[in-house]
Amino acid sequence: MVLGTAAKASDFSKPWKNADRALVIDAYEYNSIDWAELATDKRIVGFINKASDGLPPPYVCLGSETDVKLCKALWKRYAVTRELFQTRKVVAKALGLKWGAYHLARPGNPVEQANNFVDFAEPAPDDLIALDIEGIDPTQWMSLEDAEEFVRQVHRRLGRFPVLYSNGKTAQYIADNRYTYRLLSRLPLWYARYKPDIDVHFPMGNWQGYALWQFSAKANCGRFSCPYRVPGTPNDIDVSVAPMKADELRQQWAFGGLVDVPADYLASIPVPIPREAGLAGKVTITYADVATPPTFEELVAVLGARWEKFRDGFRMPVVKTVPQRPSFGIVQYVAWKRAGQRTPEQLDAAFAAADPVSTASTTLDRPRH
């Protein structure tokens, strides 16, 4: 499946102000939800809930008394969190909301984390699934290399891809290194940035737009000011906007495919715009198309072939098979090369008929002075 995530220019500047743009809530276990109040906001199309967090707790609690207590506490939290997750799923779907789940990526075995996520969330085919990567420090968060393996394992088990949740800095790093992270950079992007305008910040690369933009959270929503207040939720609830209407989001929900790769460009080489257009106001900056950089294997193959051709150009003719004759100079050599056959009689005839001028030889017997 290939998925396009193009967005209009207006979708990069306070799109939540547009009443026809669909909204999505995402929550974790400590967010309180008044479902009756929440259901009154008809712009809310989906609800994405945190599912798993890193690796699952150990199956058997062993070690010191402190270790055993911590292990049991982790299991209790895991069980309560999963029960709350399943309860919210039932309620959200009963209210007609689309459902989704995300995994918070931590350091550790990515395959085990992917299995933990799938087993925890038990996603239906029409449920959205997402991988939450909070940063690029592999000591605090899952490394991007492991994240690609996580995505592969999810695809092996479910036959579809997750959405990538990421903040501006991490998304920009992935976009800048999209030839290294060829899978992550093609996942539909759930972009987290708490600014009213993101047109100059958006990580253009394979992404030409976002699938969802998380624009409101505890970071920019308080008692006196908030980009958007959702009824029945506290100020710290996360709210995302989609670059489409509610019906369109319902049709595309779950995503599950990869973003189509457009013609590539160099971000440092924008296409010039007329001075009049620039002075007139806001314009859309485009970039010059360039060919997709070759892979390392392609470079090795091309350079190897060119080196062989270059090396062969400097090889001298093999002369050990040249007939050994008393007066065998350049004239005779050319005649020998021109001869179609190699019998002694024919060679003698060719040597005798050789013309120094036609063979480009200028060697003449002249007395030295």
Buried (B, 14 or more C-beta within 10 A) or exposed (E): EEBBBEBEEEBBBBBBEBEEBBBBBBBBBEBEBEBEEBBEBEBBBBBBBBBBBBBBBEEEBEEEEEEEEBBEEBBEEBEEBBEBBBEBBEBBBEEEBBBBBBBBBBBEBBBBBBBBBBEBBEBEEEBBBBBBBBBBEEEEBBBBEBBBBBBBBBBEBBEBBBBBBBBBBBBBBBBBBBBEBBBBBBBBBBBBBBEBEBBEBBBBBBBBBBBBBBBBBEEEBEEEEBBBEBEBBBBBBBBBBBBBBBEBBBEBBBBBBBBEBBEBBEEEEEEEEEEEEEEEEEEEEEBEEEEEEEEEEEEEEEEEEEEEEEEEEEEEEEEEEEEEEEEBEBBBBBBBEEBEEEEEEEBEEBBEEBEBEEBEBEEEEEEEE
